[in-house]
Amino acid sequence: MTRKLLLTLPVALLVFAGGYWSGMSQTKNRVFELRTYTTNEGKLPDLQKRFREHTVDIFNRHSMTSVGYFTPEDKPNTLVYILAFPSRDAATKSWAAFRDDPEWKKVSAASEENGKIVTHVDSVFMDPLDFSAIK
C-alpha cells in the first residue's frame, strides 16, 4: 500500500499543479471604466481641483483604482479618466458607496456653490483584450 501511494502521489501532485496553474492563467481580468466629463465654460479648473484635492482620495477609499486622468488636446472643457475594478459588479458597488459617501456629498455641494461644474458625463466599461499590456 505504501508503494502504491508513493507511485500515485507524484502523479496526483502534477495533476493538481497543472490544474492550479491553468486556472491561474484563466483568472478574469479587471474591468476598466472610461469616463468623460464635459464642463461648463471656464469650470474645468474647478473640476480638476475637486479631483486633485478630494475625489481621488474618496475613490481610493471605495476601492476605485485610478489608472489615469487626462485633458484632451482638441476638446476644451473636458476631463477624461480611467478607473479599474475587479469586476463590473464591484464597480457598481463602489459607485453606490461613493455616491452615498458623506464627504463626497459635502465636497460636491461646496464645489458647485458658484454654479454647476459638469454638464455631461459619458461612461464606457471596457474589457482588456488578450494582447493588451494592461489587464
C-alpha positions as semicolon CSV with decimal commas, in nm:
position;residue;x (nm);y (nm);z (nm)
1;M;0,000;0,000;0,000
2;T;0,285;0,240;0,081
3;R;0,450;0,168;-0,253
4;K;0,123;0,235;-0,440
5;L;0,082;0,565;-0,253
6;L;0,440;0,664;-0,336
7;L;0,379;0,593;-0,705
8;T;0,046;0,778;-0,730
9;L;0,134;1,078;-0,516
10;P;0,366;1,242;-0,774
11;V;0,103;1,197;-1,046
12;A;-0,166;1,347;-0,822
13;L;0,058;1,643;-0,742
14;L;0,128;1,704;-1,112
15;V;-0,244;1,693;-1,194
16;F;-0,321;1,931;-0,908
17;A;-0,040;2,170;-1,002
18;G;-0,139;2,166;-1,368
19;G;-0,499;2,246;-1,280
20;Y;-0,390;2,514;-1,036
21;W;-0,160;2,690;-1,282
22;S;-0,401;2,666;-1,574
23;G;-0,672;2,813;-1,352
24;M;-0,438;3,096;-1,261
25;S;-0,390;3,187;-1,626
26;Q;-0,766;3,191;-1,679
27;T;-0,833;3,438;-1,398
28;K;-1,080;3,706;-1,505
29;N;-0,920;4,035;-1,596
30;R;-1,020;4,359;-1,433
31;V;-1,284;4,578;-1,593
32;F;-1,195;4,936;-1,685
33;E;-1,424;5,234;-1,696
34;L;-1,354;5,525;-1,928
35;R;-1,530;5,840;-1,810
36;T;-1,551;6,168;-1,998
37;Y;-1,675;6,482;-1,823
38;T;-1,773;6,794;-2,015
39;T;-1,774;7,108;-1,804
40;N;-1,941;7,443;-1,832
41;E;-1,723;7,711;-1,991
42;G;-1,439;7,808;-1,756
43;K;-1,520;7,536;-1,499
44;L;-1,254;7,278;-1,593
45;P;-1,005;7,417;-1,337
46;D;-1,274;7,380;-1,066
47;L;-1,333;7,017;-1,165
48;Q;-0,961;6,943;-1,170
49;K;-0,924;7,099;-0,826
50;R;-1,209;6,886;-0,690
51;F;-1,046;6,569;-0,827
52;R;-0,698;6,670;-0,710
53;E;-0,800;6,767;-0,358
54;H;-1,087;6,528;-0,282
55;T;-1,233;6,293;-0,543
56;V;-0,928;6,070;-0,598
57;D;-0,893;6,011;-0,223
58;I;-1,261;5,922;-0,197
59;F;-1,225;5,687;-0,497
60;N;-0,938;5,512;-0,318
61;R;-1,148;5,468;-0,007
62;H;-1,410;5,287;-0,215
63;S;-1,170;5,052;-0,400
64;M;-1,180;5,252;-0,722
65;T;-0,833;5,225;-0,877
66;S;-0,725;5,532;-1,071
67;V;-0,541;5,442;-1,391
68;G;-0,501;5,794;-1,532
69;Y;-0,651;6,140;-1,573
70;F;-0,628;6,340;-1,896
71;T;-0,735;6,656;-2,075
72;P;-0,783;6,606;-2,450
73;E;-0,578;6,842;-2,664
74;D;-0,866;6,904;-2,905
75;K;-1,159;6,924;-2,662
76;P;-1,161;7,220;-2,423
77;N;-1,364;7,189;-2,105
78;T;-1,315;6,811;-2,095
79;L;-1,169;6,573;-1,839
80;V;-1,116;6,208;-1,927
81;Y;-1,014;5,940;-1,680
82;I;-0,992;5,564;-1,643
83;L;-1,074;5,359;-1,336
84;A;-1,012;4,987;-1,280
85;F;-1,229;4,745;-1,084
86;P;-1,204;4,372;-1,013
87;S;-1,540;4,322;-1,189
88;R;-1,845;4,506;-1,321
89;D;-2,033;4,411;-1,005
90;A;-1,753;4,559;-0,793
91;A;-1,776;4,879;-0,998
92;T;-2,149;4,904;-0,933
93;K;-2,096;4,859;-0,559
94;S;-1,807;5,108;-0,548
95;W;-2,005;5,375;-0,733
96;A;-2,302;5,329;-0,499
97;A;-2,077;5,365;-0,194
98;F;-1,907;5,668;-0,350
99;R;-2,238;5,845;-0,420
100;D;-2,350;5,779;-0,060
101;D;-2,022;5,894;0,094
102;P;-2,089;6,191;0,328
103;E;-1,757;6,357;0,240
104;W;-1,837;6,332;-0,133
105;K;-2,179;6,489;-0,080
106;K;-2,021;6,777;0,113
107;V;-1,736;6,830;-0,136
108;S;-1,966;6,812;-0,437
109;A;-2,210;7,066;-0,294
110;A;-1,932;7,304;-0,186
111;S;-1,760;7,289;-0,526
112;E;-2,083;7,390;-0,702
113;E;-2,179;7,683;-0,479
114;N;-2,100;7,918;-0,770
115;G;-2,276;7,709;-1,032
116;K;-2,284;7,362;-1,178
117;I;-1,944;7,237;-1,298
118;V;-2,024;6,932;-1,513
119;T;-2,276;6,945;-1,797
120;H;-2,240;6,590;-1,931
121;V;-2,083;6,257;-1,830
122;D;-2,012;5,962;-2,061
123;S;-1,918;5,624;-1,916
124;V;-1,792;5,320;-2,106
125;F;-1,693;4,990;-1,942
126;M;-1,415;4,804;-2,120
127;D;-1,260;4,459;-2,103
128;P;-0,890;4,428;-2,190
129;L;-0,801;4,206;-2,483
130;D;-0,551;3,921;-2,456
131;F;-0,279;4,130;-2,623
132;S;-0,336;4,436;-2,403
133;A;-0,041;4,550;-2,193
134;I;-0,277;4,630;-1,908
135;K;-0,522;4,381;-1,763
